[in-house]
Amino acid sequence: MRTALAYHSTGISEKQRLAFEKDVLEGLQEVPRRLHSKYFYDATGDALFQQIMHCPEYYLTRCEMEILRGQAGQIVQSLQQHAPVFDLVELGAGDASKSFYLLKELLRVGAMDTYFPIDISRNIIAQLQQSLPAKLPGLTVQGLNGEYMDMLQAARQITGRPKLVMFMGSSIGNFTPAEALQFCTRLRQQLQPGDLLMIGFDLRKNPQTILDAYNDKAGITRAFNLNLLERINRELDGDFDLSQFTHFPTYDPLTGACRSFLVSLKEQAVHIAGKTVRFAANEPLFMEISQKYTVEEINELGSRSGFKPAEMFYDSKRWFTDVLWQCR
Ligand SMILES: C[S@@+](CC[C@H](N)C(=O)[O-])C[C@H]1O[C@@H](n2cnc3c(N)ncnc32)[C@H](O)[C@@H]1O
């Protein structure tokens, strides 16, 4: 019998594979059909996302890097006014290439004890565990592979120290505003009064700048989206024909919602895990939302979910902000 600890050659457990299959089949029955963007991140997806971060159109990484590299000293001073020493939990840490600058400063001033990177990608956690201690001597890294909330709960069982939770890279934008409120409220319930939360938000700006960021000329974002179909083919015994789906991003400047779709180029049947899904010609498959915020919306989200907005750090163009909230 397989157990939850038995890993496939793909690097996911049987339990994770079953959840993946269930979410894919359910999402494909919804109207409109959808896939969950958290499944973008297998080893190929991780590598493609790291390429996206270097695309000239993808301003988000450069803006947040400017904040974390240029203002790490001020951010740490501000953090220490609220809590002198804490454990750092990072939700969806990715390659931690931006958080690196904050980690370095926190270590320098002795403000951080242990770094708990959380990520649904096992590959990412293994990479961080291996590479970070060499780059930042003295850093204790305890990687947690799994879903945000489950792993935050696991971190709380390991340590009762005050916490700084970081959720960077505009990952909050992968929720609709209603889902973001639900998520932040649940986060607040997992934390103690005085704990800190730092979130990266992408701000509203010229609509074309936003749309271009999700439609890079080199086609990396397109490949990133199509890779999820390939992952389904490989891990769930699917037969998506990738050449029969086209990448189609949209941005609505009224709501701030940037959405990515894959559009079926013809009427076609796809088989996944023994089930058949029929696509009409030109039918959109919703892949991901990347919500853009105003400063007022950010403050309202913090207040409504039980946090006290403490400080906002901006890049020089004011295209992106990392905000610091404290649990009330
Ligand atoms: C957009 S990337 C951002 C990475 C990093 N925070 C940054 O700013 O560069 C999102 C990361 O979150 C992880 N992720 C997505 N959904 C997740 C979930 N539900 N639970 C845990 N990790 C998740 C992905 O594997 C990926 O590494």
The ligand as an ORCA input file, in Angstrom:
! r2SCAN-3c Opt
* xyz 0 1
  C       4.396     33.791     -7.820
  S       5.540     32.729     -6.991
  C       6.270     33.923     -5.904
  C       7.547     33.455     -5.282
  C       8.214     34.444     -4.318
  N       7.367     34.757     -3.181
  C       8.584     35.710     -5.027
  O       8.092     36.773     -4.639
  O       9.392     35.656     -5.959
  C       4.459     31.825     -5.958
  C       5.129     30.741     -5.099
  O       4.145     30.264     -4.177
  C       4.052     28.849     -4.232
  N       2.625     28.529     -4.011
  C       1.570     28.795     -4.829
  N       0.410     28.404     -4.269
  C       0.747     27.864     -3.057
  C      -0.028     27.289     -1.988
  N      -1.354     27.203     -2.054
  N       0.634     26.857     -0.884
  C       2.002     26.944     -0.799
  N       2.772     27.490     -1.781
  C       2.152     27.946     -2.890
  C       4.561     28.457     -5.607
  O       5.101     27.164     -5.637
  C       5.598     29.539     -5.888
  O       6.885     29.165     -5.479
*
